[in-house]
């Protein structure tokens, strides 16, 4: 999602106005008296807030213009429902509503079809979680969310998993010294523990040409199906080193096998 561009939805983001708290208060007073122009000015004066919020979703593949418009809907809802008697900053109230609107949009536009009833359960669980955090100032357990929603925890977990955004095994999760760690590097291979495909045919000969450390890494990774993190902990080196040595070993084996 391209958020670095200046113009989004025809709006020059570099020239967005910035309102002071006093200006916001005066506009809210006018809005309460039915002044529609004041509402438009308040929306325009908080577009920077929308822009900052949608940057949290930069990993999503959604078009920035579409997400910005959705964020503006959340902003307008926040303006319409904000109660100045709450004695909180408008931005404190508005940000969760903008985030919620964006999340709802991304979930509803997910390419994987999820039943409406399951989505409704997930939304209730998310709302219950947000309310719990506000009240208790900590993250709730699944059991606590289930108790608030009044449903079994298994159903809550299934609903939340159903609306989760899928990720690619090739999505990067960490980088150090030019070496990138991908999600697939964190996935254990249970199948290879049983089949031991590395022992077959000439692969054993290729492995014999590795250094002791490289051999050990290949054995742990592909013989025993361990993740790079588990290998790093077992042989007492960094995960980045495991990644480098694994790539070097596989390259040597590939050259030997002339693949």
C-alpha positions as CSV (number, residue, x, y, z in Angstrom):
1,X,0.0,0.0,0.0
2,X,1.6,3.2,-1.2
3,X,1.4,5.7,1.7
4,X,4.4,7.8,0.7
5,X,2.6,9.7,-2.1
6,X,1.4,13.2,-1.5
7,X,-2.1,13.0,-3.0
8,X,-4.6,10.5,-1.7
9,X,-8.2,10.6,-2.9
10,X,-7.5,13.9,-4.5
11,X,-6.3,15.4,-1.2
12,X,-2.9,16.9,-0.9
13,X,-1.7,15.3,2.3
14,X,1.2,17.7,2.6
15,X,-1.2,20.7,3.0
16,X,-3.6,19.2,5.4
17,X,-4.6,21.7,8.2
18,X,-3.8,21.0,11.8
19,X,-6.3,22.1,14.5
20,X,-5.5,23.1,18.0
21,X,-7.5,21.7,20.9
22,X,-9.2,25.1,21.3
23,X,-10.2,25.2,17.6
24,X,-11.6,21.7,17.9
25,X,-13.7,22.7,21.0
26,X,-15.1,25.7,19.2
27,X,-16.0,23.6,16.1
28,X,-17.7,21.0,18.4
29,X,-19.7,23.8,19.9
30,X,-20.9,24.9,16.5
31,X,-21.6,21.3,15.4
32,X,-23.8,20.9,18.5
33,X,-25.8,23.9,17.2
34,X,-26.3,22.2,13.9
35,X,-23.5,23.9,11.9
36,X,-22.7,21.6,9.0
37,X,-19.8,23.7,7.8
38,X,-18.1,23.3,11.2
39,X,-18.4,19.5,10.8
40,X,-16.7,19.7,7.4
41,X,-13.9,21.8,8.9
42,X,-13.4,19.4,11.8
43,X,-13.2,16.4,9.4
44,X,-10.7,18.2,7.2
45,X,-8.7,19.3,10.3
46,X,-8.4,15.6,11.4
47,X,-7.4,14.0,8.1
48,X,-3.8,13.9,9.3
49,X,-5.1,11.6,12.0
50,X,-6.7,9.3,9.5
51,X,-3.5,9.3,7.5
52,X,-1.4,8.3,10.5
53,X,-3.8,5.5,11.4
54,X,-3.9,3.9,8.0
55,X,-0.1,3.7,8.0
56,X,-0.5,0.9,10.6
57,X,-2.0,-1.2,7.8
58,X,0.9,-0.6,5.4
59,X,1.5,-4.3,5.2
60,X,-1.9,-4.8,3.7
61,X,-2.2,-5.0,-0.1
62,X,-5.2,-2.7,-0.1
63,X,-5.2,0.4,-2.2
64,X,-4.3,3.5,0.0
65,X,-7.1,5.6,-1.5
66,X,-9.7,3.0,-0.5
67,X,-8.3,2.6,3.0
68,X,-8.1,6.4,3.4
69,X,-11.8,6.7,2.5
70,X,-12.7,4.0,5.0
71,X,-10.7,5.8,7.6
72,X,-12.6,9.0,6.9
73,X,-15.8,7.1,7.5
74,X,-14.5,6.1,10.9
75,X,-13.5,9.7,11.6
76,X,-17.0,11.0,10.8
77,X,-18.5,8.4,13.0
78,X,-16.2,9.5,15.8
79,X,-17.2,13.1,15.3
80,X,-20.9,12.2,15.3
81,X,-20.7,10.2,18.5
82,X,-18.0,12.1,20.5
83,X,-19.2,13.3,23.9
84,X,-17.1,16.2,25.2
85,X,-18.3,15.4,28.7
86,X,-16.1,12.3,28.6
87,X,-13.1,14.6,29.4
88,X,-10.8,12.9,26.9
89,X,-9.0,14.1,23.8
90,X,-10.9,13.7,20.6
91,X,-8.0,11.9,19.0
92,X,-8.0,9.3,21.9
93,X,-11.6,8.6,21.1
94,X,-11.3,8.7,17.3
95,X,-8.3,6.5,16.7
96,X,-9.9,3.2,17.9
97,X,-13.0,4.0,15.8
98,X,-10.9,4.7,12.7
99,X,-8.8,1.5,13.3
100,X,-12.0,-0.5,13.8
101,X,-13.5,0.8,10.5
102,X,-10.3,-0.2,8.7
103,X,-10.1,-3.6,10.2
104,X,-13.8,-4.2,9.4
105,X,-13.2,-3.2,5.8
106,X,-10.2,-5.5,5.4
107,X,-12.0,-8.4,7.0
108,X,-15.1,-8.0,4.9
109,X,-13.0,-7.7,1.7
110,X,-10.9,-10.8,2.5
111,X,-10.6,-13.1,-0.4
112,X,-11.4,-16.1,1.9
113,X,-15.2,-16.3,2.4
114,X,-16.2,-16.4,6.0
115,X,-19.8,-16.9,7.1
116,X,-21.6,-13.9,8.4
117,X,-22.4,-15.6,11.8
118,X,-18.7,-16.4,12.3
119,X,-17.7,-12.8,11.4
120,X,-20.3,-11.5,13.9
121,X,-18.8,-13.6,16.7
122,X,-15.3,-12.4,15.8
123,X,-16.4,-8.8,15.9
124,X,-18.1,-9.3,19.3
125,X,-14.9,-10.9,20.6
126,X,-12.8,-8.0,19.3
127,X,-15.2,-5.4,20.8
128,X,-15.2,-7.3,24.1
129,X,-11.4,-7.4,24.1
130,X,-11.1,-3.6,23.4
131,X,-13.5,-2.9,26.3
132,X,-11.6,-5.3,28.6
133,X,-8.3,-3.5,27.8
134,X,-9.9,-0.1,28.6
135,X,-11.3,-1.3,31.9
136,X,-8.5,-3.6,33.1
137,X,-5.4,-2.0,31.3
138,X,-4.2,-5.4,30.2
139,X,-4.8,-8.0,27.5
140,X,-7.6,-10.5,28.3
141,X,-7.3,-14.3,28.0
142,X,-9.5,-16.2,25.6
143,X,-11.4,-17.5,28.6
144,X,-12.1,-13.9,29.7
145,X,-13.2,-12.8,26.3
146,X,-15.5,-15.9,26.0
147,X,-17.0,-15.1,29.4
148,X,-17.9,-11.6,28.2
149,X,-19.3,-12.7,24.9
150,X,-21.1,-15.7,26.5
151,X,-19.8,-18.3,24.1
152,X,-17.4,-21.2,24.3
153,X,-13.7,-20.3,24.0
154,X,-13.3,-22.8,21.2
155,X,-15.9,-20.9,19.1
156,X,-14.2,-17.6,19.8
157,X,-10.8,-19.0,18.7
158,X,-12.3,-20.4,15.5
159,X,-14.0,-17.1,14.7
160,X,-10.9,-15.0,15.2
161,X,-8.8,-17.4,13.2
162,X,-11.4,-17.3,10.4
163,X,-11.1,-13.6,9.9
164,X,-7.3,-13.4,10.3
165,X,-5.5,-12.1,7.3
166,X,-3.5,-14.9,5.5
167,X,0.3,-14.5,5.3
168,X,2.8,-15.9,2.9
169,X,5.5,-18.3,4.0
170,X,7.9,-15.9,2.2
171,X,6.9,-12.9,4.3
172,X,10.0,-11.5,6.1
173,X,9.9,-11.4,9.9
174,X,13.4,-10.4,10.8
175,X,16.6,-9.1,9.1
176,X,20.2,-8.9,10.4
177,X,23.3,-8.0,8.4
178,X,21.6,-8.5,5.1
179,X,20.2,-11.9,5.9
180,X,16.5,-12.1,5.9
181,X,14.5,-14.5,8.1
182,X,11.2,-15.7,6.6
183,X,8.1,-17.2,8.1
184,X,9.0,-20.5,6.5
185,X,12.2,-20.6,8.4
186,X,10.1,-20.7,11.6
187,X,8.0,-23.6,10.6
188,X,8.9,-27.1,11.8
189,X,8.8,-30.0,9.3
190,X,7.2,-32.9,11.2
191,X,7.0,-35.0,8.0
192,X,10.7,-35.1,7.4
193,X,11.3,-36.5,10.9
194,X,9.6,-39.7,9.7
195,X,10.8,-39.9,6.1
196,X,14.4,-38.8,6.6
197,X,14.7,-37.8,3.0
198,X,18.2,-36.3,3.6
199,X,19.6,-39.8,4.1
200,X,18.7,-40.9,0.7
201,X,21.0,-41.6,-2.3
202,X,23.8,-39.1,-3.0
203,X,22.6,-36.5,-0.5
204,X,24.5,-38.4,2.2
205,X,27.6,-38.1,0.1
206,X,27.0,-34.4,-0.4
207,X,26.6,-33.9,3.4
208,X,29.9,-35.6,4.1
209,X,31.7,-32.7,2.3
210,X,30.2,-30.1,4.7
211,X,32.0,-28.8,7.8
212,X,31.0,-30.2,11.1
213,X,28.9,-27.2,12.0
214,X,27.2,-27.1,8.5
215,X,26.5,-30.8,8.7
216,X,24.9,-30.4,12.2
217,X,22.7,-27.5,11.0
218,X,21.5,-29.5,7.9
219,X,20.8,-32.5,10.1
220,X,18.8,-30.6,12.7
221,X,16.9,-28.6,10.1
222,X,16.0,-31.3,7.6
223,X,16.6,-34.5,9.5
224,X,14.8,-33.5,12.7
225,X,12.6,-30.8,11.2
226,X,13.7,-28.0,13.7
227,X,13.3,-24.3,13.1
228,X,16.3,-22.0,12.7
229,X,15.5,-20.6,16.1
230,X,15.6,-24.1,17.7
231,X,18.8,-24.9,15.9
232,X,20.4,-21.6,17.1
233,X,19.5,-22.4,20.7
234,X,20.8,-25.9,20.5
235,X,24.2,-25.1,19.0
236,X,24.6,-21.7,20.8
237,X,24.9,-19.3,17.9
238,X,22.7,-16.5,16.6
239,X,19.7,-17.2,14.3
240,X,21.4,-15.0,11.6
241,X,24.5,-17.2,11.7
242,X,22.3,-20.3,11.4
243,X,20.7,-18.8,8.3
244,X,24.0,-17.9,6.7
245,X,25.5,-21.4,7.4
246,X,22.4,-23.2,6.2
247,X,22.4,-21.2,2.9
248,X,26.1,-21.9,2.4
249,X,25.7,-25.6,3.1
250,X,22.8,-26.0,0.7
251,X,24.7,-24.2,-2.0
252,X,27.7,-26.5,-1.5
253,X,25.4,-29.6,-1.7
254,X,23.7,-28.2,-4.8
255,X,27.1,-27.7,-6.5
256,X,28.1,-31.2,-5.6
257,X,24.9,-32.7,-6.9
258,X,25.1,-30.4,-9.9
259,X,21.4,-29.4,-9.5
